[in-house]
């Protein structure tokens, strides 16, 4: 059995798609104890409650995955709440790590924080080189703040905190709420629920934007590698580093689902977001030797899970609103 200095892991965002990736892998790591925390267990915006839970759990490491995030429509409707809630969680977790003397803390940034004008693919030192895309600026700025926060907390308090930059995570147990899910979750849902009598599948935009999407299980493996092997103030991209046109991803799902290509339509009048967003994961791959699952294999697995679950137990598919009414 492998030895690790970080055996007891406290993972926030347990019901998110990356949290689901960790849960799927937990059995492969019997040397670790995983404690998953969701917003049903704790309001991470509450600094006192966060500290109390961390002190009770006594983890060797915190992996902070929780965030308020979603698609373009969510960002348009709730920019203030997205900014406020994500920033509150960042500092509640970091302050708890300081007060409870947690050996390692892993914070989650986002590829959406990179400047819209930065050359592609995005490398880690571009973070503050310009404005993020307007389609998700409040989420991007909240996540961008983690980079100086990690540097500052390491410098002033001496904690071992690191920042990881995921990109376009997808997998089983994502949030498939039609009103505010991510584009890839929305496509999986719509193709898996399609029937011949349902008409065309209309997709926002012209399909030309390029996006990087990474299997949640691969992402979880990257996080666990970084937990044990990475300790630097500089953030680390942990996505697969491969870009795909939204049109190509949609057509791949159509093939997997058996949907005729003629039934897939694109609507250029609807929002399309930034033209291209891909991260450079050279550092991760060079340091870790990690290999990522081919996109078709991951999409086929997630599609099959959704289709099976929708037919056998549709209530098990998460469709919650990202926000409770205020």
C-alpha positions in Angstrom: 0.0 0.0 0.0 1.3 3.4 -0.9 2.3 5.8 1.9 1.1 9.4 2.0 1.6 12.2 4.4 -2.0 13.3 3.7 -4.2 10.4 4.7 -7.3 12.2 6.1 -8.8 14.4 3.4 -11.6 16.9 3.8 -13.2 17.6 0.4 -15.6 20.5 0.0 -18.1 20.6 -2.9 -18.9 16.9 -2.5 -22.1 17.1 -4.6 -20.3 18.9 -7.5 -19.1 17.2 -10.6 -15.5 17.1 -9.4 -16.6 15.9 -6.0 -18.3 13.1 -7.8 -15.1 12.3 -9.6 -13.4 11.9 -6.3 -16.1 9.7 -4.9 -15.8 7.4 -8.0 -12.1 7.0 -7.3 -12.1 6.7 -3.5 -12.0 2.9 -3.6 -8.8 3.0 -5.5 -7.0 4.8 -2.6 -7.6 2.6 0.5 -4.7 4.4 2.2 -6.7 7.6 2.4 -9.8 8.6 4.4 -12.2 10.8 2.4 -14.6 13.1 4.2 -17.0 14.8 1.7 -18.8 18.0 2.7 -21.6 19.6 0.8 -23.7 22.7 1.4 -26.2 20.5 3.3 -23.5 19.9 5.9 -21.9 23.4 6.0 -22.3 26.9 4.7 -18.8 27.7 3.6 -19.5 31.4 3.5 -19.7 31.2 7.3 -16.1 31.5 8.6 -16.9 30.4 12.1 -18.8 27.3 11.1 -16.1 26.4 8.6 -13.4 26.6 11.3 -15.5 24.6 13.7 -15.9 21.8 11.1 -12.3 21.8 10.2 -11.2 21.6 13.8 -13.7 18.7 14.4 -12.6 16.8 11.3 -8.8 17.2 11.9 -7.8 16.6 8.3 -4.3 16.2 7.0 -5.4 18.2 4.0 -8.3 20.3 2.7 -9.2 20.1 -1.0 -11.5 23.0 -1.6 -13.7 22.2 -4.7 -16.9 24.0 -3.7 -17.9 26.9 -5.9 -20.9 28.7 -7.3 -20.5 28.2 -11.0 -22.6 27.3 -14.0 -23.2 28.4 -17.6 -23.5 31.8 -19.3 -27.1 32.3 -18.2 -26.2 31.8 -14.5 -23.4 34.3 -14.8 -25.6 36.9 -16.5 -28.4 36.6 -13.8 -26.3 36.5 -10.6 -23.0 38.2 -11.0 -23.0 39.8 -7.5 -23.9 36.6 -5.7 -21.3 34.6 -7.7 -18.6 37.1 -6.8 -19.6 37.5 -3.1 -20.2 33.8 -2.3 -17.1 32.5 -4.0 -14.8 35.1 -2.4 -16.4 34.4 1.1 -15.7 30.7 0.7 -12.1 31.2 -0.4 -11.2 33.2 2.8 -13.2 31.0 5.1 -11.3 28.0 4.0 -7.9 29.6 4.0 -8.4 31.2 7.5 -9.6 27.8 8.8 -6.5 26.1 7.4 -4.4 28.7 9.3 -6.2 28.6 12.6 -6.5 24.8 12.6 -2.9 24.3 11.4 -3.8 22.1 8.4 -0.7 20.6 6.8 -1.9 21.1 3.2 -4.6 23.1 1.5 -5.6 22.8 -2.2 -7.5 25.7 -3.7 -9.4 25.5 -7.0 -9.1 28.3 -9.6 -10.7 28.2 -13.0 -9.5 28.4 -16.6 -12.3 31.0 -17.1 -10.2 33.5 -15.1 -7.6 33.8 -17.9 -7.7 37.1 -19.9 -9.8 37.0 -22.9 -7.0 38.6 -25.0 -4.3 36.2 -23.8 -2.6 34.0 -26.4 -3.8 30.4 -26.5 -3.3 28.0 -24.9 -3.3 29.7 -21.5 -0.2 29.3 -19.4 -0.1 30.0 -15.7 1.8 33.3 -15.8 -1.0 35.0 -17.9 -3.5 35.1 -15.1 -3.3 38.9 -14.5 -2.4 40.0 -18.0 -5.9 41.4 -18.9 -9.6 41.3 -18.3 -11.5 38.0 -18.4 -14.3 37.5 -20.8 -17.4 39.5 -20.0 -19.6 36.4 -20.2 -18.4 35.3 -16.7 -16.4 38.1 -15.3 -17.5 37.9 -11.7 -16.8 34.2 -11.4 -13.5 34.7 -13.2 -12.4 37.5 -10.9 -13.3 35.6 -7.8 -11.2 32.6 -8.9 -8.4 34.8 -10.1 -8.2 36.2 -6.5 -7.0 32.7 -5.3 -3.6 33.3 -6.9 -2.6 36.3 -4.8 -4.4 34.7 -1.8 -2.3 31.6 -1.9 0.9 33.7 -2.2 -0.1 36.0 0.6 -1.2 33.2 3.0 2.0 31.2 2.3 4.1 34.3 2.9 2.4 35.6 6.1 1.2 32.4 7.8 3.6 29.8 6.4 0.9 27.4 5.3 1.3 24.9 2.5 -1.4 26.1 0.2 -1.5 25.5 -3.6 -3.8 26.6 -6.4 -4.9 24.2 -9.2 -6.6 25.4 -12.4 -9.2 22.9 -13.8 -10.9 23.3 -17.1 -14.4 22.3 -18.4 -15.0 19.5 -16.0 -17.7 16.9 -16.9 -18.7 13.6 -15.5 -21.5 11.7 -13.8 -23.5 13.4 -11.1 -23.1 16.9 -12.6 -25.8 19.4 -12.1 -28.1 19.1 -15.1 -30.5 21.9 -14.3 -31.7 23.3 -17.7 -31.6 26.9 -16.5 -28.0 27.2 -15.4 -25.9 24.0 -16.2 -22.7 24.2 -18.0 -22.7 23.7 -21.8 -21.3 20.2 -21.7 -23.7 19.0 -19.1 -26.5 20.5 -21.1 -25.5 18.7 -24.2 -25.2 15.3 -22.4 -28.7 15.8 -20.9 -30.3 16.8 -24.2 -28.8 14.1 -26.3 -29.5 11.4 -23.7 -33.1 12.5 -23.3 -33.7 12.9 -27.1 -36.3 10.7 -28.8 -37.1 10.5 -32.6 -40.3 12.4 -32.0 -38.7 15.2 -30.0 -37.7 17.4 -32.9 -34.3 19.1 -33.4 -31.7 19.8 -30.8 -30.9 23.5 -31.0 -27.5 24.6 -29.6 -26.6 28.1 -28.6 -24.0 29.8 -30.9 -22.5 28.7 -34.2 -20.6 25.8 -32.7 -17.2 27.3 -33.7 -15.8 28.2 -30.2 -13.1 25.9 -28.9 -13.3 24.5 -25.4 -11.2 22.2 -23.3 -13.2 19.6 -21.4 -11.7 17.2 -18.9 -13.1 14.0 -17.4 -13.8 14.6 -13.7 -12.1 11.3 -12.8 -8.9 12.4 -14.5 -9.1 15.7 -12.8 -9.5 14.1 -9.4 -6.3 12.0 -10.1 -4.5 15.2 -11.0 -5.5 16.8 -7.7 -4.3 13.8 -5.7 -1.0 13.8 -7.5 -0.6 17.5 -6.8 -1.6 17.0 -3.2 1.3 14.7 -2.7 3.9 16.2 -5.1 3.3 19.9 -5.7 4.1 22.7 -3.3 4.6 26.0 -5.0 3.0 29.4 -4.8 2.5 29.4 -8.6 -0.8 27.9 -9.8 -0.8 24.7 -11.9 -3.0 23.9 -14.8 -4.5 20.5 -14.4 -6.8 20.1 -17.4 -6.2 17.8 -20.3 -4.9 20.6 -22.5 -6.9 19.5 -25.6 -9.3 21.9 -27.3 -12.4 20.9 -29.2 -15.0 22.9 -31.2 -18.4 22.8 -29.6 -19.8 21.7 -32.9 -17.4 18.6 -32.9 -18.3 17.7 -29.4 -22.0 17.9 -30.2 -21.6 15.7 -33.3 -19.6 13.2 -31.3 -22.5 13.0 -28.8 -24.9 12.7 -31.6 -22.9 9.7 -32.9 -22.9 8.2 -29.4 -26.6 8.8 -28.9 -27.7 7.7 -32.3 -29.1 11.1 -33.1 -29.1 12.0 -36.9 -26.7 14.8 -37.6 -29.5 16.6 -39.5 -31.4 16.9 -36.2 -28.6 19.0 -34.6 -29.0 22.7 -35.3 -26.9 25.7 -34.2 -28.3 29.1 -33.4 -25.8 31.9 -34.2 -28.2 34.4 -32.7 -27.6 33.0 -29.2 -24.6 33.7 -26.9 -21.5 31.8 -27.8 -18.9 33.0 -25.2 -15.2 33.5 -25.8 -13.8 32.1 -29.1 -11.3 29.8 -27.6 -10.3 28.7 -24.1 -7.7 26.0 -23.7 -5.0 25.7 -21.0 -1.4 24.6 -21.4 -0.9 21.5 -19.1 2.7 21.0 -20.1 4.0 21.5 -16.6 1.5 19.0 -15.1 2.3 16.3 -17.7 6.0 16.8 -17.5 6.1 16.7 -13.7 3.5 13.8 -13.2 3.6 11.8 -16.5 -0.1 11.8 -16.3 -2.2 10.6 -19.3 -5.8 11.6 -19.8 -8.8 9.5 -21.0 -9.7 10.0 -24.7 -12.7 12.3 -25.0 -14.9 9.8 -26.8 -14.4 7.2 -24.1 -15.3 9.7 -21.3 -18.3 11.1 -23.2 -19.6 7.6 -23.9 -19.3 6.6 -20.2 -21.1 9.8 -18.9 -23.8 9.5 -21.6 -24.5 5.9 -20.7 -24.7 6.8 -17.0 -27.2 9.6 -17.7 -29.3 7.5 -20.1 -29.4 4.6 -17.6 -30.2 6.8 -14.6 -32.8 8.8 -16.5 -34.6 5.6 -17.5 -34.3 3.8 -14.1 -34.4 6.6 -11.5 -34.8 10.1 -13.0 -35.1 11.6 -9.5 -31.4 10.7 -8.9 -30.2 13.2 -11.6 -29.3 16.5 -10.0 -31.3 19.5 -11.3 -31.1 21.9 -8.4 -30.9 25.7 -8.8 -27.4 27.0 -8.0 -28.9 29.6 -5.7 -31.6 29.5 -3.0 -33.9 32.5 -3.2 -32.8 35.6 -1.3 
